[in-house]
Structures are given as structure tokens and as C-alpha cells.
């Protein structure tokens, strides 16, 4: 297990440090302070052990890259991790002196977090780390562009309105001056010609009529208001710049779906679980999981990650001191991590979640994630749901057979949506056989295969259609679903009072597992 990483100068002073497991600040500072007394010079890769930890470090010009691990950690894996750390540091620090390290500390720490999670090395390389760190949010870019266009439209409308008001003021001043001056009759006639619905009066020249029609219309008295549509600023309204921007995104091939489109395939492929009908008691427990999965075109698993949370909400002040008994029936390698305020030793020994300090009970009316768990696998048998696509070619057409299989029969999946891309310009697919329902969106050239429920009673199913195209045209396939059963077999066995150990039966709980990003054939 990797406990901590640090960048030190030649004298052993730590310039930055990142801890990957829970430890106190005094312990982290003590481990780093002991390093200068133990290190030796003259080796490219060096390590030294104490009674409790192992220091693995590498010289990097004027600096040292240091990893602190447990003694039973695999030294070969640690050296490989150290090499990756040593490549990351120059990527974000430039000249590798103390000033650059301090100035770019946050970027380096973010990169360290991409390499190690919960004390274990992630399967990433330098190019992937660079991509993750530099990754931009498309939704944020769209929001910023829309906001700028709204501000621009508001400024233009404000300038136009100010110009109209100024012009109306000049007209009123001109007419008011005409009342007492020698040219009052001509001004009055000019004003009447502008007000008359029948056009210019007899005797007005064509030039006068042309000039008056080119100016904004105003009334004779200052108390009247101009007619016509209001030109006030509308910051929240849809404007032409927004539509133009969205049209440009669509022209570039970006999928921009409308929030008000009822039958949008994009929204249909992300079903939202129905609102919970659980009546929350004074103690409410919510166990939720998100599944991220990437598989190859042949259906084999590339990588799967399940992230779970146990969220505690207490609305009864009399039950802030309690013990949660967690039951773990999963024999797989599920990693767990408790909240910093939870007694970690008690959970490790007895699977009991309790506050670390009796003087600091769990907060009231607040969602607290007291426990997190994580499961990662590349074993295809661990997939919740597998998809296989079998194409066959006949007379320029492709007969496609798509099969699904529920690998974990204890799960019951709801609102299963399988989105299959169809080659552009090939026309609508001819559906020959389908288990469930389907919907073809010609504008996006997507075929949506949906099943309301998938469980042990219908663990297998198929969709068969014919369309022109090659095998690669039907990937990537994306899926979405949700379930009231967790993938990892964790549950809350009971709740007891912390002071006297009496059972607390007045508590409620709910479970939710959903696919966050489930892709087939995108690797």
C-alpha cells in the first residue's frame, strides 16, 4: 500500500507532500522528517526500510521524488510507480527547481491523484494523465458561450433603447421650442404631418415627408407613450446568437439535444430513476452505486469500476449517537473507506460505523457519506450486463443480431436502454425480431432498444435487424439502467444506540444502483 508521496530537496526538506491513506498530520511530518537521516547517495533507484515503513526515492536533478509505502508492499511495483512519478514531475514543473515545484504544486498533486487512489496504483500512463488533467467541460464551454451571447444581446438592446430615448427627447425639445418661436406654425405643421395617419399634409414637400418617416415616431404630448412592441432587455430569453451557436455546434457534428424535446433519444438513453417513495424516518440510510464500464467490440471487458456510498441522514436529535452495523456478503475484493470522523478501527474490527469522538455526534439534518466502497475488475464474468453483436453480410446488406445476457442474476434492472448507432445515409433499419421495444431516430441515426425490466426471468434476449453498413459502424453501443439492488453485496444489518446498545427499529433505508457510463466498443 502506498501511504504518501513527496518532493524533497537535497537536504531532505519536503516541498510538497500528498497522503493517499488516512493519517494524522503529525505522523506524516514525522515520516518525512526521518527521511533525511536515512537516505544515501550515489544510486539511481534507492530504498531504505524502518521498522514500520519503506522509503523508495529517486534523485531528480536538485530534488528527490519520494514514496512512502508499507513494508509488505511489492517493491517492483513501487519502483514502476516511482518511475511514473518521476516522469510526471518534469511535465508540470519545468526547470525542476524548488521555486517551480512550489508554484506548480496543485498541478503536481492533481497528477499524483490520477496515479494513486486509496493507496493503490491506477492503470494509467503519462499521456492519459495529461489528458485527464487538461480535460475541459463541454457543458461549461456551452454555458459560457451562451452567457456571453446573452450579455452581448443585452448590451446591444440597451444601446438601441438609449438611442431611441435620446431621439424622442430631441423631438420633444424641438416641438416645445416651436410653441413660442417665430416658426411655431411650421413646426406644428411638421408635427401634424408625422401624427396624421393619412400621410403628409397638402403643401409638405417630398423631402419633408421622407425625412420625417426615417425618424422614430413620437407623440405630440410628452405624456403619451410610443406604440409597438417593447424593446426592453430580456436576459433570460432565447436569442439569435444562442441559436446561431447551437447551429454551429450541430454543423460541426456535436450532439446538442433540446431540453424540451420529449422524444429525444439522448434523453431517453439516460432514464432518471423515479422519485423515492420511501417515507424517511428519524434515521435514514441511502446506499447508492454508480457503474462505469468499458468493453471491447467482441464483448470482453476492458475495465469496470463500481463506486458506492452509504449516506446517513439524522433528523431526530435523540439518535445522533448511534452505531451502524454494516453487513458485507461480497467475497470479491471490494475496497472500503470510512469518513474521517468515523472510528476506523471499530469498523475494521467489527464492521460498525460510529463517531470517532463521543463529544462529536453525527450532524443533524445533513447528508453524511459515512462509508465509501470501490470495486474494480477486468474479468468479463463480473459484468452486470453483457452485449454481443453478430453481423453477417448478404447482397450489400448487413444482417445484425444483437444479444444481451444478464451476467449477475441477483440483479433486477429497470428501464434498460441500449443505444446502437446506425450508419448515416443507410436509411431506416428493417427490424426482424426484437425482445422488448425499439425506436429509430432518423435525425441522429440511432436505434434505441429498450426493456422495462430485466431480471432472471428474461436474462437473455436479442434484437435482429437489417441495414447497410460494416461492423465498426454499429459501435460504440451505450447502455443505461437503474436497479433497487446493489451490485456489491453490502447492506445495513441494524442500528443501535451508542450508549446502551439497544436496537433502534425506527429507521428507513433505500438502495439505488445505476449505470453512469456503460460503453461497448469504444476501446
C-alpha angles and dihedrals in degrees: 000000000000108000104180145347129209145171114226135180124237092275091055098253111149113237094183136354136191124197118207098188131043112279136145121259092242091055092048092049091047093053092048093046091055094053099078091056093053105040124100131202135229101052129105094214116021137171137178131191134215129187093279111018144027124230115212114184142163131199114243108185104285094354143064125226106212133193123187114203139166116269094247092055117119105262093203092055090045091054090050090050090048091054090053091049089051090054093047096053097062089044091067104020103053109196095026099232128132094260094055092047092053093045093050097037096122094051090049092049091049089052091049089053090056090055099047131032124179089348097305130105117253120222097249137123132210096268091052091049090051090050094048094049094047095041113131129207112245091198090054091050091051091048093050092048092049091047092051092049091051091050091049092050090048092052092049092048090048092052092047092049091048090051091051092049091049091050092049090050091053091051093051092048090049093051093044091053089050093060095069102027132087091257095054094117094053091046090049090049091049091049091048091052090056092048097045113102091207095065129246120359121244110279096031114122124237089246092057092050092048093049095048094048092055093059126078110269117250133180126248095243125053093229094066122089127221115256127229135070120331116256096196119142116273108194095173098044129101112259138187094258091059092050091046091051092048091048090053090051091051092047089054091053098257115146106235112172124194117245091221098050107113098196099040111147091213092058092041091057091058104055114188115224113248117261112278114262093196112123104228116231127202087280115041126183124195121189113190135171137191122203122208114186137172121187135177126249091261089059097252117135120257098178138336129189127185117194119191138184135194107207120195123200121182120190097164112083092203092064103050090111105065146133122231114205109211119201118206113190094164115113092191125098098274111169117214132195128185130214114270090247093054121095099254097189092052090052093047092050103037107008090244121144111212138148114274092225125041089213091058110058124182111288122260123247093000133116106238120186096216096171136028128188135188134194124186128182145158093196110118092212089066094061114116092215129010129202128200126185121202116189125188125184124224128166095338093312130101122225106207124196115189118191130188129195128189101226096185105054094187089068123088110200123201130202094008109191122185114190116201121186117229121207112262114251094019094105129227117332117245107235113215102170134001137174104212126356135317138197128190120209107200093188092060095025092231131141114211116203112191136183121184094211133014119186141131091299093062101021091144130050143149144208121205124190141152126228139138115270148085128271094259091055091071095060146129098042115194127200137192134185143141134218139193088219122078121235092220111058098239124135142156110258096190150322126242136179112261096221104047104012094236118155117256108210097173098090134108132210141186135187131209132176121179140170110252099179116358112170132171121197100006094115 
